[in-house]
Amino acid sequence: MPRLLKRVDFYNAHRSEKARCTVIGQLSTSINLPYMIAELVIALLSTVGNLLVCVAVGLNRKLQTVTNYFLVSLAVADICVGSLAIPCAIMTDLGIPRHNLYLCLLMLSVLIMLTQSSIFSLLAVAIERYIAIFMPFQYHRLMTPRNAVLVLCFTWTLAFLIGLVPLMGWHKPPPESGYCFFVLVVDMTYMVYFNFFACVLTPLVVMFLIYAQIFVTVKRQMRRIAAERGSAANTEGTTKMKKEMKMATSLFLVLFLFTSCWIPLHIINCFLLLCPSCPVPLPLLLTAIILSHANSAVNPFLYAYKMKTFRNAFKAIFLCCRGIGDGDEQHDDGGGNNTQRS
């Protein structure tokens, strides 16, 4: 199998011929092993952790809410990152497949599809929270389990089509060496203008605006209720608003971590496209790739830390308790408090 250093040498030569972008790294041949070990650890944590999320929601009726249906969709995407996308990334690091452009594009498109489905799942969560806060009387009519499934089918189909765009022709000519390396095969104009600006950045901006409006509105309502304190109704309203704020904070943290993990790689892609002659150290590129993949492993830890119902469900699974969550009398402070499964 070719070592990473050899592939970097070829890559630099190839890019100078084509007058495109250049990736320059002062690497030792040992960098391949740490990179692959990091990827394998992330793949294991992502697959096991997100399977635990799916099992917890499947077994615990308290977790079977519309919000958590979208979080399960996010978990499924992260499971696929761990079990499919990361192995594909490791294979391309080893030069596999070689001289097979369309198989290479298919492998590289998998992560694009899964990333896009994650973004759409996060967007669905944000919109669901917006409806819960600003349209409470229409919530139970709009956010039914059936409608949630329809939304997820639509978002996964759209993510699949977005990921397939390179296979439909928006890609670079096959490199002469035949190596399957992302920046040699996938057109950076697609990654920057279409994928990043249109399909990633725009939904992220919309989601941040939604959560900003939610936080401002909930805080305003809490202050208004506090000013009218004294009645049992006001006490109940304050409790409800605190619960909504806690939940919105937990879900916003999921969004914030996703953005923090993925933006560095997209910034590097912009740099490669807009400054073709500028060197980008390959260790920096690999670090950004590992960071983006690591996002798939962090959500289960976040749920366990921030959401009591998830934490209790995880404990029950680990303890092999029967009737998981049925005897849990503690209220849900982050796992969802909305439409239950029919």
N, C-alpha and C positions, 0 to 999 in steps of 0.2 A: 504494500500500500504506500502511496506517496506520502512523504512527511509534509507537515504544514509549511515548513520553510521553503521547500521546493515549489510548492504551489504559490507561495508569495512571490518568488522570483519570476515564475511564469506570469503571474498576474500583473506585476509591474511592467514586464516587457510587453505583454499584450495590450495594456492600457496605453502605453506610450505610442504603440503602433496606431491605435484607433483614435488617439488624441482625445480621450475621454477623461475619466477620473483616475487618480492614482492612490493606491493604498501602500504605504511604506511602513514597514515594521522592522526594528532590530530585534529579531527573534532567535532563540535557540531552538533546537529540534525538540526540546523537552516541553515546549508550550502546548503541544498537542495533547499530552496526557492530562495535565491539570484542567484544560478546557473540557475534555470529554468526561473526566470524573465529576466536575461541577455539573455538567449537563445531566449525567446519569443520576446524581443525587437529587437534582431538581425534578427529574422525571418521576423518580420513585415517590418523593414527597407529594408531588402534584397528583399523581394517580391515586395513591392511597388516601390522602387527605380529602380529596373531592369525592371519592367513592363513599367515604364516611359521611359527607354532607348529604349525598343522595340517599343513603340508607337511613340516616336520621330523619329526613323529611318523609321518606316512605313509611317509616314505622311509627312516627309520632304525629298524632292528629293535630296537636297544637301547632305544629310547624307547617301544616298543609294549608297555607294561605296563598293568595294570588302573588303577593310580594315574593314569597319563597319559591313559587313556581319559576319565576324569572331568575332567582338565585340558583336554582337547580340547573336551569339552562346554562348559566355561567359556569357552574361546576362541571357540567358535561363537556363544555368547550375546553375547560382546563384539564379534564381527564384525557381528552383527545390530544391536547398539547403534550402531556406527559407520555402517552402511549404511542402517539403517531408522529407529531411534529418534531419533537426532540430527537427521536431515533433517525428521522429523515435528515435533520440538521447534522447529526454525527456522521451519517453516511456520506453526505456531501463534503464534509470535512476530510473524509478518506478518499474523495475522488469518485464516489459511486453515486449514480451510474455514470458511465463514461460513453461518449459518442451516442447518446440517446437524448436528444434535446427535449422531446415532449414528455418522456418519463421524468426527466430532471425538472421541467417546469411544473409537472403535476405535484411532485414532492415538495417543491418550494412554494407552490400555491396553497398547500394544506394549511400552513401557519397563517397565511393571509386570510383564508376563509375563517379559521378559528378565532383569530383576533377580531375580525369584523363581527362575528356572531357574539363575542364577548361585549363589544361596544354596544350592539343593538340590545343585548340583554340588560346592560346597565342603563341604557336609554329607556327601556320599558319600565324598569324599576323607578326611575326618576319621574316618568309620566304618571305611573300608578300612584306614587306618593303625592304628586301635584293634584291629581283628582281627589285623593283622600282628604287633602287639606282644603282645597278650594271649591270642590264640588261634592261635599259629603252626602247630599241627598240623592245624587245620581250615581254614587260610587257602586252600590250593590247591584244596580242595573247594568252598569258599564263593565265593571271588573268582576265578571263571573269566571269560574274556572274554564268554561267552554271558550269564552272570549280570550282568555289568557293563552290557551292552547293554540287558537287561531293566530294570535299575534306571534307566538313563538314559531309556528310553521312558516309564517310569512318572513320573519326576520332571518331564520336559518336559510330559507330559499334565496333571499336577497344576498346574504353573506356568501353563499355558495357561488352565485353568479358573479359577484364582485371578485372573488378569488380566482375564478376561471378566466378572467379577462386576459391575462398573459397567454394562456393557452389558445385564445381566440385570435392571436396575432400580435398583440402589443408586447413584444419581447425583442431582445437583441438577436443578431445572427449568432449561430452556434460558434463558440470559440474554437480556434484551430486545434488546440490540444484536446478538446472534448471534455474538459473538466466541468463538473456541475457545481459551480460556485455562484451564490446568489447574485452578487454584483456583476458577474460576467454574463449572466443570462437574463435576469429581470431588468427591464428598461426603467431607469431611474425617473424618467418623466412620468411613467405610470405610478411609481411609488410615491413621488412627491406631489404632483399636481392632482392626480385622481385619488390615489389611496389616502395620502396624508391630509391634504387640504380639504378634499370633498367628503371623504368617507370616515375620517378619524377626527380631524380637528373640529369640523363643523358640529358633529354630535356632542363632542366634549364641551364645546362652548355653550351649547344649548343646555346640557346637563348642569354645568356650573351655574348658569343663570337660574335654572329651575330651583336648585338647592338654595341659592342666595335668596330667592323670593320666599321659599318655604321658611328659612331661618328668620327672616325679617318679620314675616307674618305671624309665625308662632310666638316669637318674643313679644310682639305687639299685643297679641291676644292674652298672653300670660300676664303682662303688665295691666291690661284692662281688667282681667279677672281679679288680680290682686287688689286693685283699687276698689273693687266691689266686694271685698272679702266679707265673710260672716255667714252666708247661707250655705246649706249643704250642697246646693246646685253649683255654687262657685267653687267649693272644695273639689267636687267631682270634675268640674271643668279644668281646674288647675292640674289635677292628676292626669287627665287625658292629654293636655297640652305638653306636660313634662314627658309623658310616654311617647308622644309624637316627636318631640325634640330629640329624645334619646335614640329613637329609631332612625330618624333622618340623619343624625350625627354618625351613627354606625354605617349607614349606607353611603353617606358622603365619603367616609374614610375609605371604603372599598373603591370608590371612584378616584379618590386622590391617589391611592397607591397604584392603581392601574395607570393613571396619567404619569406619575413619577417614574414608573418602570419602563414605559414605552416611549415617552417623548425623547430621551437621549438618542435612541436609535434613529428615530425619524429626523432629528436634527442633523445627525451624521449623514443620512441620505440626502438631505437638502444641501449640505456642504459638498458632498460628492458631485451632485448635479450642477450646482451653481458656481463651483470653483474647481473645474476639472484638473487643473494643474497643481492644486494644493495637496500636500501630503497628509494622509490620515493614518496614524500608527495603527497597525493591525491589532495590537493588544487592546487598544481603546475600542476598536470595533467589536472584538470578541467580548469584552467586558459589557458593552451595551447590549449585545445579543443575549448574554447570560442573564443580565438584569431583566430584560423583557420576558424571558422564559420563566424567571424566578417569580414573576407576578402570579403565575398559575398555581404556585405552591403556598402563597401567603394567606389566601382568603379563609381556608378552614381554621387557621390559627386566629385570624381576626374574629371570626364568628364565635369561636370558643372563648375569646377574651372579652368581647363586647356584648354578646347576646346570651342571656341566662338560659333561655329555653334550648338553644343549640348546645350550650355547655352541659346542661343536665342530660340531654339526649346522648351526647358523646360519652359522658360518664356511664350512662346506662348500657350503651353498646359495649364499652370496654369491660364492664362488669358482667356482661351477658345476662342482664336482668330480663325477666319475662314481663310482657305488657309494658314495653318501654314508654315512659312518659305518662302512663295512665294515672299513676298516683302522684304526679307532680302537681302540687297545689299552688306553687308559686306563680305569680302573674308573669306574663311575657313582657320583657322590657326591650326587646330588639328583634325578636324572631318573627314578628308579625302579629297583628291583632285584627285582621280584617276577614274577608270572605273565606269561610271554611270550605273544604272540598264537599261537593254534593254527594 
